[in-house]
Each structure stands twice: as structure tokens, then as C-alpha cells.
């Protein structure tokens, strides 16, 4: 399996997995209302600057 070279896509993948699992597994993350948008913002910025 080839790993992604972009940190932005890695953060995006983490965000997508967490977003998808939370409703099904009742995962509670402290400060989720702050962390999830920040992860999405960081992923978008890193993808735009190609890192």
C-alpha cells in the first residue's frame, strides 16, 4: 500500500474517518466542535499550498 506524500491529504483522511465514525460508534472527543473544523481548515490550507 502506497502512503500519501501530502500532509494535507493525511489530515483530510483523518478528518474524514473521524467524521464518519462519530455517529456510528458514539465516539466522544473533547472540544470536538473546535477540533473538527480546525482539522478541516488545516487540511485545506496544506492541500492548497501543496505540502
MOPAC internal coordinates of N, CA, C and O (Angstrom, degrees):
PM7 1SCF
backbone

  N    0.0000 0     0.00 0     0.00 0    0    0    0
  C    1.4492 1     0.00 0     0.00 0    1    0    0
  C    1.5246 1   108.93 1     0.00 0    2    1    0
  O    1.2310 1   120.91 1   -51.26 1    3    2    1
  N    1.3159 1   115.87 1   128.74 1    3    2    1
  C    1.4555 1   120.57 1  -179.81 1    5    3    2
  C    1.5297 1   109.78 1   -87.41 1    6    5    3
  O    1.2310 1   120.71 1   -48.98 1    7    6    5
  N    1.3178 1   116.25 1   131.02 1    7    6    5
  C    1.4588 1   119.81 1   178.06 1    9    7    6
  C    1.5195 1   109.55 1   -86.41 1   10    9    7
  O    1.2310 1   121.25 1   -25.23 1   11   10    9
  N    1.2993 1   115.21 1   154.77 1   11   10    9
  C    1.4649 1   120.66 1  -179.75 1   13   11   10
  C    1.5284 1   110.39 1   -72.78 1   14   13   11
  O    1.2310 1   120.66 1   -34.74 1   15   14   13
  N    1.2957 1   116.33 1   145.26 1   15   14   13
  C    1.4561 1   121.76 1   179.92 1   17   15   14
  C    1.5200 1   111.67 1   -90.60 1   18   17   15
  O    1.2310 1   120.08 1   164.88 1   19   18   17
  N    1.3129 1   117.44 1   -15.12 1   19   18   17
  C    1.4492 1   121.61 1  -175.77 1   21   19   18
  C    1.5180 1   111.21 1   -97.32 1   22   21   19
  O    1.2310 1   120.69 1   -51.97 1   23   22   21
  N    1.3211 1   116.29 1   128.03 1   23   22   21
  C    1.4619 1   120.73 1   176.67 1   25   23   22
  C    1.5174 1   110.74 1   -65.97 1   26   25   23
  O    1.2310 1   120.60 1   148.73 1   27   26   25
  N    1.3230 1   116.45 1   -31.27 1   27   26   25
  C    1.4557 1   120.89 1   178.82 1   29   27   26
  C    1.5169 1   112.16 1   -62.57 1   30   29   27
  O    1.2310 1   120.69 1   136.54 1   31   30   29
  N    1.3347 1   116.29 1   -43.46 1   31   30   29
  C    1.4560 1   119.59 1   178.90 1   33   31   30
  C    1.5232 1   111.36 1   -70.75 1   34   33   31
  O    1.2310 1   119.83 1   149.79 1   35   34   33
  N    1.3166 1   117.94 1   -30.21 1   35   34   33
  C    1.4592 1   121.24 1   175.40 1   37   35   34
  C    1.5305 1   110.06 1   -64.69 1   38   37   35
  O    1.2310 1   120.47 1   133.26 1   39   38   37
  N    1.3358 1   116.71 1   -46.74 1   39   38   37
  C    1.4711 1   120.40 1   178.73 1   41   39   38
  C    1.5244 1   110.09 1   -65.07 1   42   41   39
  O    1.2310 1   120.42 1   140.53 1   43   42   41
  N    1.3273 1   116.81 1   -39.47 1   43   42   41
  C    1.4626 1   120.73 1   177.75 1   45   43   42
  C    1.5263 1   110.72 1   -61.92 1   46   45   43
  O    1.2310 1   120.20 1   137.99 1   47   46   45
  N    1.3156 1   117.23 1   -42.01 1   47   46   45
  C    1.4575 1   121.10 1   178.11 1   49   47   46
  C    1.5142 1   111.78 1   -61.96 1   50   49   47
  O    1.2310 1   120.23 1   136.98 1   51   50   49
  N    1.3246 1   117.16 1   -43.02 1   51   50   49
  C    1.4641 1   121.32 1   177.87 1   53   51   50
  C    1.5211 1   109.95 1   -61.91 1   54   53   51
  O    1.2310 1   120.63 1   135.79 1   55   54   53
  N    1.3283 1   116.40 1   -44.21 1   55   54   53
  C    1.4631 1   120.86 1   179.77 1   57   55   54
  C    1.5307 1   111.05 1   -61.89 1   58   57   55
  O    1.2310 1   120.54 1   135.54 1   59   58   57
  N    1.3361 1   116.57 1   -44.46 1   59   58   57
  C    1.4635 1   119.75 1  -179.19 1   61   59   58
  C    1.5262 1   111.78 1   -64.38 1   62   61   59
  O    1.2310 1   120.34 1   138.59 1   63   62   61
  N    1.3295 1   116.95 1   -41.41 1   63   62   61
  C    1.4637 1   120.36 1   179.74 1   65   63   62
  C    1.5251 1   110.59 1   -64.58 1   66   65   63
  O    1.2310 1   120.33 1   133.26 1   67   66   65
  N    1.3226 1   116.98 1   -46.74 1   67   66   65
  C    1.4697 1   119.83 1   179.40 1   69   67   66
  C    1.5210 1   111.91 1   -62.83 1   70   69   67
  O    1.2310 1   120.68 1   137.56 1   71   70   69
  N    1.3279 1   116.30 1   -42.44 1   71   70   69
  C    1.4598 1   120.65 1   179.55 1   73   71   70
  C    1.5259 1   110.85 1   -63.28 1   74   73   71
  O    1.2310 1   120.47 1   141.28 1   75   74   73
  N    1.3109 1   116.70 1   -38.72 1   75   74   73
  C    1.4575 1   120.25 1  -179.94 1   77   75   74
  C    1.5163 1   113.99 1   -73.36 1   78   77   75
  O    1.2310 1   119.93 1   145.98 1   79   78   77
  N    1.3259 1   117.74 1   -34.02 1   79   78   77
  C    1.4614 1   120.79 1  -176.41 1   81   79   78
  C    1.5209 1   114.33 1   -82.36 1   82   81   79
  O    1.2310 1   119.97 1   150.19 1   83   82   81
  N    1.3093 1   117.66 1   -29.81 1   83   82   81
  C    1.4686 1   120.47 1  -174.12 1   85   83   82
  C    1.5252 1   114.21 1   -54.44 1   86   85   83
  O    1.2310 1   118.31 1   132.58 1   87   86   85
  N    1.3203 1   120.83 1   -47.42 1   87   86   85
  C    1.4740 1   118.89 1  -178.37 1   89   87   86
  C    1.5337 1   113.33 1   -68.06 1   90   89   87
  O    1.2310 1   119.93 1   147.87 1   91   90   89
  N    1.3199 1   117.75 1   -32.13 1   91   90   89
  C    1.4584 1   120.92 1  -174.95 1   93   91   90
  C    1.5308 1   113.27 1   -82.90 1   94   93   91
  O    1.2310 1   120.25 1   143.90 1   95   94   93
  N    1.3094 1   117.12 1   -36.10 1   95   94   93
  C    1.4600 1   120.53 1  -174.97 1   97   95   94
  C    1.5180 1   113.62 1  -105.16 1   98   97   95
  O    1.2310 1   120.43 1  -175.89 1   99   98   97
  N    1.3061 1   116.78 1     4.11 1   99   98   97
  C    1.4680 1   121.90 1  -178.58 1  101   99   98
  C    1.5251 1   111.50 1    52.10 1  102  101   99
  O    1.2310 1   121.17 1  -136.55 1  103  102  101
  N    1.3240 1   115.37 1    43.45 1  103  102  101
  C    1.4643 1   120.57 1   178.45 1  105  103  102
  C    1.5245 1   108.07 1   -74.62 1  106  105  103
  O    1.2310 1   120.86 1   -48.88 1  107  106  105
  N    1.3145 1   115.97 1   131.12 1  107  106  105
  C    1.4553 1   119.72 1   175.74 1  109  107  106
  C    1.5167 1   109.11 1  -111.79 1  110  109  107
  O    1.2310 1   121.16 1   -54.50 1  111  110  109
  N    1.2919 1   115.39 1   125.50 1  111  110  109
  C    1.4554 1   122.36 1   178.43 1  113  111  110
  C    1.5225 1   107.13 1  -116.97 1  114  113  111
  O    1.2310 1   120.53 1   -55.56 1  115  114  113
  N    1.3409 1   116.60 1   124.44 1  115  114  113
  C    1.4671 1   117.88 1   177.84 1  117  115  114
  C    1.5330 1   110.46 1   -60.36 1  118  117  115
  O    1.2310 1   120.39 1   -41.22 1  119  118  117
  N    1.3046 1   116.86 1   138.78 1  119  118  117
  C    1.4698 1   123.63 1   179.73 1  121  119  118
  C    1.5314 1   112.00 1    61.08 1  122  121  119
  O    1.2310 1   120.35 1  -147.68 1  123  122  121
  N    1.3245 1   116.94 1    32.32 1  123  122  121
  C    1.4629 1   121.77 1  -178.93 1  125  123  122
  C    1.5209 1   111.70 1   -58.21 1  126  125  123
  O    1.2310 1   120.06 1   143.16 1  127  126  125
  N    1.3174 1   117.48 1   -36.84 1  127  126  125
  C    1.4660 1   121.27 1  -178.59 1  129  127  126
  C    1.5274 1   111.74 1   -65.28 1  130  129  127
  O    1.2310 1   120.04 1   160.70 1  131  130  129
  N    1.3240 1   117.53 1   -19.30 1  131  130  129
  C    1.4557 1   121.65 1   177.56 1  133  131  130
  C    1.5287 1   111.32 1  -100.40 1  134  133  131
  O    1.2310 1   120.39 1   139.73 1  135  134  133
  N    1.3229 1   116.86 1   -40.27 1  135  134  133
  C    1.4643 1   121.31 1  -174.34 1  137  135  134
  C    1.5257 1   112.64 1   -68.93 1  138  137  135
  O    1.2310 1   120.06 1   135.86 1  139  138  137
  N    1.3295 1   117.50 1   -44.14 1  139  138  137
  C    1.4647 1   120.02 1  -175.43 1  141  139  138
  C    1.5305 1   112.92 1   -63.60 1  142  141  139
  O    1.2310 1   119.03 1   133.08 1  143  142  141
  N    1.3348 1   119.46 1   -46.92 1  143  142  141
  C    1.4711 1   117.90 1   176.28 1  145  143  142
  C    1.5305 1   112.81 1   -64.06 1  146  145  143
  O    1.2310 1   120.29 1   145.40 1  147  146  145
  N    1.3276 1   117.05 1   -34.60 1  147  146  145
  C    1.4614 1   119.69 1   177.92 1  149  147  146
  C    1.5309 1   111.14 1   -65.65 1  150  149  147
  O    1.2310 1   119.92 1   139.39 1  151  150  149
  N    1.3329 1   117.75 1   -40.61 1  151  150  149
  C    1.4699 1   120.55 1   176.65 1  153  151  150
  C    1.5279 1   110.53 1   -61.27 1  154  153  151
  O    1.2310 1   120.49 1   136.46 1  155  154  153
  N    1.3252 1   116.68 1   -43.54 1  155  154  153
  C    1.4583 1   120.50 1   178.88 1  157  155  154
  C    1.5223 1   111.18 1   -63.50 1  158  157  155
  O    1.2310 1   120.36 1   138.47 1  159  158  157
  N    1.3274 1   116.91 1   -41.53 1  159  158  157
  C    1.4616 1   121.37 1   179.56 1  161  159  158
  C    1.5239 1   111.29 1   -64.78 1  162  161  159
  O    1.2310 1   120.25 1   134.77 1  163  162  161
  N    1.3275 1   117.12 1   -45.23 1  163  162  161
  C    1.4704 1   121.23 1   178.75 1  165  163  162
  C    1.5163 1   110.61 1   -62.33 1  166  165  163
  O    1.2310 1   120.21 1   136.03 1  167  166  165
  N    1.3279 1   117.21 1   -43.97 1  167  166  165
  C    1.4668 1   120.73 1   179.00 1  169  167  166
  C    1.5263 1   110.53 1   -60.06 1  170  169  167
  O    1.2310 1   120.42 1   133.90 1  171  170  169
  N    1.3255 1   116.80 1   -46.10 1  171  170  169
  C    1.4678 1   119.98 1  -179.77 1  173  171  170
  C    1.5163 1   112.69 1   -62.07 1  174  173  171
  O    1.2310 1   120.71 1   136.92 1  175  174  173
  N    1.3125 1   116.26 1   -43.08 1  175  174  173
  C    1.4760 1   120.13 1   179.85 1  177  175  174
  C    1.5222 1   110.65 1   -64.67 1  178  177  175
  O    1.2310 1   120.48 1   134.69 1  179  178  177
  N    1.3357 1   116.68 1   -45.31 1  179  178  177
  C    1.4650 1   119.68 1  -178.86 1  181  179  178
  C    1.5200 1   111.40 1   -64.65 1  182  181  179
  O    1.2310 1   120.12 1   142.23 1  183  182  181
  N    1.3284 1   117.38 1   -37.77 1  183  182  181
  C    1.4700 1   120.06 1   177.57 1  185  183  182
  C    1.5214 1   110.11 1   -66.40 1  186  185  183
  O    1.2310 1   120.08 1   138.03 1  187  186  185
  N    1.3153 1   117.45 1   -41.97 1  187  186  185
  C    1.4694 1   120.34 1  -179.46 1  189  187  186
  C    1.5197 1   113.32 1   -64.45 1  190  189  187
  O    1.2310 1   120.50 1   145.70 1  191  190  189
  N    1.3330 1   116.64 1   -34.30 1  191  190  189
  C    1.4720 1   118.92 1   179.93 1  193  191  190
  C    1.5349 1   111.24 1   -94.67 1  194  193  191
  O    1.2310 1   120.81 1  -172.52 1  195  194  193
  N    1.3383 1   116.06 1     7.48 1  195  194  193
  C    1.4661 1   122.41 1   175.41 1  197  195  194
  C    1.5117 1   113.79 1    58.22 1  198  197  195
  O    1.2310 1   119.87 1  -128.64 1  199  198  197
  N    1.3165 1   117.86 1    51.36 1  199  198  197
  C    1.4726 1   121.54 1   176.21 1  201  199  198
  C    1.4927 1   109.79 1  -108.84 1  202  201  199
  O    1.2310 1   120.10 1   180.00 1  203  202  201

